Amino acid sequence: MDVTEIVESNYSISFDTENATVKCNGYFRLRGSEEYAPMMNLLNDVADLGLGVVNMDLTELEFLNSSGINTLSKFVLRLRKLGASQLIISANEEYPWQKKSLRNFQKLLPDTKINFS
């Protein structure tokens, strides 16, 4: 795996190999797939590991624009294509976008579990 962490002033994304957890923080307000490409590369690397269970911690991701939702959706679809058995998402019910948007990932990968705190 090439990159396990991307840290910028308004957001970060990292992968903890020990716990198979992708953690996203801050505000994902990038413009289009080109600006999300480094993040997509990190997520593709995680998917390519072929883990049976992947955890995604979004509890500190306050904002995600439509391009970011598209990026995470592509990740979920890649997990499905590669045969990941389960995606477990830790979410924060205080952020309205999460309650509204995260359930769509269950349509893409039926074994997705979403735990709101």
C-alpha positions in Angstrom: 0.0 0.0 0.0 1.5 3.3 -1.1 -0.3 5.9 1.0 -2.0 5.3 4.3 -2.7 8.9 5.2 -3.6 12.2 3.5 -3.7 15.2 5.7 -4.8 18.7 4.5 -5.8 21.8 6.4 -9.6 21.0 6.3 -9.7 17.3 6.2 -7.8 14.0 6.6 -8.2 10.4 5.6 -6.2 7.5 6.9 -6.1 3.7 6.9 -5.2 1.8 10.0 -4.0 -1.6 8.8 -4.1 -3.1 12.3 -7.8 -2.5 12.6 -8.7 -2.4 8.9 -10.2 1.0 9.4 -10.5 4.0 7.1 -11.0 7.2 9.1 -12.3 10.4 7.5 -12.2 13.7 9.4 -13.2 17.3 8.6 -14.8 18.7 5.5 -14.6 17.0 2.1 -15.3 20.0 -0.2 -13.0 19.1 -3.1 -14.0 19.9 -6.6 -14.6 16.9 -8.9 -13.0 13.5 -9.3 -9.6 15.0 -10.2 -9.2 16.6 -6.8 -10.5 13.5 -5.1 -8.0 11.3 -7.0 -5.4 10.9 -4.2 -8.2 9.9 -1.8 -9.6 7.5 -4.4 -6.2 5.9 -4.8 -5.9 5.3 -1.1 -9.4 3.8 -1.0 -8.6 1.6 -4.0 -5.5 0.4 -2.2 -7.6 -0.6 0.8 -10.2 -2.4 -1.4 -7.4 -4.2 -3.2 -6.2 -5.7 0.1 -9.2 -8.1 -0.2 -10.2 -7.9 3.5 -13.3 -9.7 4.6 -14.4 -6.8 6.8 -13.6 -3.1 6.2 -14.4 -0.5 8.9 -15.1 3.1 7.9 -15.1 5.7 10.7 -17.0 8.8 9.6 -17.9 10.1 13.1 -15.7 13.2 12.6 -16.5 13.8 8.9 -18.7 16.9 9.3 -19.3 17.6 5.6 -19.2 15.6 2.4 -20.1 17.1 -1.0 -21.6 15.3 -3.9 -18.1 14.6 -5.4 -17.1 13.1 -2.1 -20.2 10.9 -2.0 -19.4 9.7 -5.5 -15.8 8.9 -4.4 -17.0 6.9 -1.4 -19.7 5.2 -3.5 -17.0 4.0 -6.0 -15.1 2.6 -3.0 -18.1 0.7 -1.8 -18.7 -0.6 -5.4 -15.1 -1.7 -5.6 -15.4 -3.6 -2.3 -18.5 -5.4 -3.7 -16.7 -6.2 -7.0 -13.7 -7.6 -5.1 -15.9 -9.7 -2.8 -15.5 -7.9 0.5 -18.0 -9.6 2.9 -18.9 -6.6 5.0 -18.4 -2.8 5.4 -19.0 -1.5 8.8 -19.6 2.3 9.0 -19.4 4.3 12.2 -21.4 7.4 11.8 -22.5 10.5 13.7 -26.2 11.2 13.8 -25.4 14.9 14.6 -24.5 15.4 10.9 -27.7 15.4 8.8 -25.9 14.4 5.6 -24.9 11.1 7.2 -28.4 10.1 8.1 -29.6 11.1 4.7 -26.8 9.6 2.5 -25.1 6.7 4.2 -28.0 4.3 3.8 -27.4 4.4 0.0 -24.2 2.5 0.6 -26.4 -0.4 1.8 -28.0 -0.5 -1.6 -24.5 -0.8 -3.2 -23.2 -3.4 -0.8 -26.1 -5.1 1.1 -24.0 -6.4 4.0 -23.1 -2.8 5.0 -23.7 -2.1 8.6 -24.2 1.5 9.8 -23.7 2.3 13.5 -24.9 5.8 14.5 -23.6 7.4 17.7 
